[in-house]
Amino acid sequence: MIPVRAPRVLVVDDEVHILKTIGICLESIGFVVTLTAKPQEALELIKKEPFDLAFVDLRMQPIDGMEMLQRLRQTSPQITVVIITAHGSIDSAVEAIKKGAYHYLQKPFDFKELQIFAQKAWEYHQLVHEVSELRRQVSELPETGQFITRNPDMLSLMELADRVAESNISVLIEGESGTGKELIAHFIHERSSRSHKPFIKINCAALPEELLESELFGHIKGAFTGAVRDRQGRFELADGGTIFLDEIAEIPPAIQAKLLRVIQSKEFERVGESSSRKVDVRIIAATNRNLEEALREGSFRDDLFYRLNAVRLKAKPLRERPEDIPLLAHHFVTKFSAEAPLVISPQAMKALRFYRWSGNVRELENAMERAVLLAQHGVIEASHLPEEVQPHAGAMHTAMTLEEVEKLHIIQVLQQCSDYDEAAKTLGIDPATLWRKRKKYGL
C-alpha cells in the first residue's frame, strides 16, 4: 500500500491571482504546494524535486500547457497532471487527456470544488502507484507458474512441489475448495520430465460409481447398456504423463481397490475386459476432506491412503494468507480487463481484505470478474462487488451478543494481518489464546 503522507503538488499558471488561490485552497486540506508562474522554472523544479500532482494552465507563454504536459511526462513519468482550462479551450483540454493528463479543471471554480477535485486526483495517483507496486511485487515473486502468492507457507509448499516434480512419487494435495489444488498439480506436472505428455484430470465426486469406473479405466463394446464401442479411460489417455484425481475421498470402495492395483502394479482392465493393460502414469490426488477422518470412519482404504500420501501438500485457505488478496485481486482485474485495465478503489480493496472468502481464490476470481463487468470510469468501487463482500455500515449497530462482536473483530484482524503472531499482537492476546478462540469460533 502507498504510505500515508501529504501529497506534493506543483501548480503552474501565469495568472498570479489564480496561482495564489489554488495554493491557499490546496494547503488548507494538507497538500504541500509549490507555486510558479513561469513554465521554464517549473521544468527545472521537476528535475530537482519529486511531485505527485501537477496543475498546469493550458494557455501560457512561452511554453503552453500541451508542451508542458509532454515535458513533464518525459522528465517525471510518475506525476499525475491536471490541465487548467477556460471554457473556450475544452477541446484542447480533452486532447490533453488523450495525451496522458488525468483530467481538466475548468475556470472559474470555487474553493470546495477544487478541494474535492484535488482529493480525487490524489486518490487516482495513489491507485495508479499501488497497481504499479503490486505488478512489481508479482514480477519479483518466485516462479510458481500461475500460482500467485507471497505467503511464506505457500512459497515453502511450492518449493517442495518443485523438488518432488522430477520424481514419479505420488502426491496428495489437501485444501479447501478453491485454494488452487489443481494449479499446484499442474505446476508439478509442468516441472517434471513428463511435461511433454498429457495432464489428465477428473473430478471423482462428479460421477456415479458405474460411470466413474468407465471414465477412469475405459470399457469395451458391449460391457454395459450403451457401450456401443471400445473407449479409452483417463489412465490410458494419461499414459506417459500425469493424472490428477480431484476429490479422491469420494471414490467408492470397489474402485479404490482397482486404483490401488494401478498404483502398485501399473496394470488395470477396462470394464468388461479380462486381459490386463500396462500404463505409466504419475498420480496426483487432491481432496477437500480430512482423509485421516475418512480412514477412521472406514470410508477410505488405509493401504490406498499410504500409497497416495508419499508426499503431502496442504494448501492454505485464502483467509490465512491475507497478504495475497491484493495481489490476486489485481491479477484477476488485469486478466478480465486486458483491453482497458482498471484500478481498485481503496474502499473496494478494504472490503476485499475484510471479507472471509469461504470459497477462497475461486470466489475472489468470480467477484473480480463481476466487478470488472460493472465498473465504470476505470475504477472498481465497493458497490461493484457482490453484496456479501460489500461493507455494511450498519452491521455493528444491530443487536449482537458479546461473543458475536468478538468473533467479528477477530475475523477482521485475521484478514488484515499476515500471520497469527501478528494477529495476536494486534488483538493484545498471546498466540495460545488466539488459537483457542479460533477453535471456539471455527476460524
CORWOSUL-V395953 format. One record per residue. PSI is psi in whole degrees, 0 to 359 (* if undefined). OMEGA is omega as a letter, one per 40 degrees, with the letter a starting at -180 (* if undefined). Layout:
BEGIN
PSI:OMEGA
PSI:OMEGA
END
This chain:
BEGIN
152:i
131:a
148:i
120:i
170:i
134:i
142:i
123:a
135:i
129:i
126:a
113:i
129:a
359:i
108:a
321:a
323:i
316:a
310:a
322:i
314:i
318:a
311:a
318:a
313:a
324:i
332:a
342:i
17:i
7:i
147:i
113:a
136:i
127:a
142:i
140:i
359:a
115:i
321:a
320:i
323:i
320:a
328:i
320:i
320:a
336:i
335:a
329:a
144:i
127:i
148:i
313:a
150:i
124:i
116:a
125:i
142:a
321:a
98:i
162:i
146:e
356:i
120:a
175:a
325:a
316:i
322:i
317:i
312:a
315:a
321:i
317:a
331:i
317:a
320:a
77:a
343:a
351:a
145:i
121:a
131:i
130:i
131:i
126:a
154:i
168:a
322:a
358:a
22:a
318:a
318:i
323:i
320:i
321:i
322:i
323:i
319:i
334:a
8:i
356:i
150:i
312:a
181:i
149:i
121:a
132:i
148:e
157:i
154:i
170:a
308:a
319:i
315:a
319:i
314:i
316:a
314:a
320:i
323:i
321:i
319:i
319:i
317:i
315:i
316:i
319:i
313:a
317:a
331:i
317:i
316:i
317:a
320:i
321:i
321:i
316:a
318:i
318:a
335:a
357:i
149:i
148:a
112:i
33:a
230:i
3:a
109:a
120:i
151:i
13:i
128:a
318:a
319:i
326:i
323:i
320:i
315:a
329:i
318:i
318:i
321:i
321:a
324:a
353:a
320:a
343:i
175:i
11:a
145:i
149:a
135:i
123:a
122:i
152:i
156:i
162:i
135:i
7:a
357:i
27:a
320:i
322:i
321:i
316:i
316:a
323:i
315:i
316:i
314:a
332:a
358:a
170:i
353:i
6:a
336:i
356:i
173:a
149:i
106:a
132:a
151:i
136:i
108:a
343:a
352:a
351:a
145:i
164:a
313:a
324:i
325:a
318:i
317:i
320:i
320:a
314:a
352:a
179:i
165:i
163:a
131:i
4:a
329:i
169:a
126:a
350:i
84:a
352:i
163:i
148:a
132:i
145:i
179:a
327:i
318:i
320:i
330:a
3:a
125:a
347:a
222:a
139:i
133:a
112:a
97:a
146:a
53:a
332:a
344:a
0:a
131:i
154:a
319:a
321:a
332:i
319:i
318:i
324:i
321:i
320:a
319:i
318:a
320:a
315:a
356:a
29:a
153:i
168:i
143:i
156:i
126:i
3:a
147:a
335:a
147:a
155:i
146:i
146:i
142:i
99:a
138:i
129:a
128:i
123:a
157:i
152:i
148:i
6:i
162:i
106:a
329:i
326:i
321:i
327:i
315:a
325:i
343:a
9:a
353:i
135:a
133:i
325:i
324:i
320:i
314:a
331:i
320:a
335:a
27:i
317:i
129:a
124:i
133:a
113:i
127:a
144:i
157:a
327:a
340:i
1:i
62:a
339:i
344:i
344:a
310:i
319:i
312:a
320:i
312:i
326:i
314:a
324:i
316:i
320:a
317:a
352:i
46:a
325:a
327:i
84:a
138:a
163:i
158:a
125:a
156:i
322:a
319:i
318:i
322:i
318:i
320:i
320:a
326:a
339:a
149:a
332:i
62:i
329:i
5:i
214:a
325:a
320:i
319:i
318:i
315:i
320:i
319:a
326:i
317:i
315:a
320:i
320:i
327:a
341:a
147:i
155:i
26:i
6:a
133:i
118:i
167:i
328:a
343:i
351:a
160:i
150:a
321:a
341:i
331:a
142:i
138:i
106:a
329:a
0:a
320:a
352:a
352:i
159:a
122:a
147:i
164:i
321:i
321:i
319:i
316:a
314:a
315:a
318:a
319:i
318:i
314:a
319:i
318:i
324:i
329:a
336:a
153:a
336:i
175:a
326:i
317:i
321:i
317:i
319:i
317:i
320:a
345:a
28:i
166:i
159:a
325:i
320:i
319:i
319:i
316:i
320:i
323:i
318:i
319:a
317:a
2:i
38:a
*:*
END
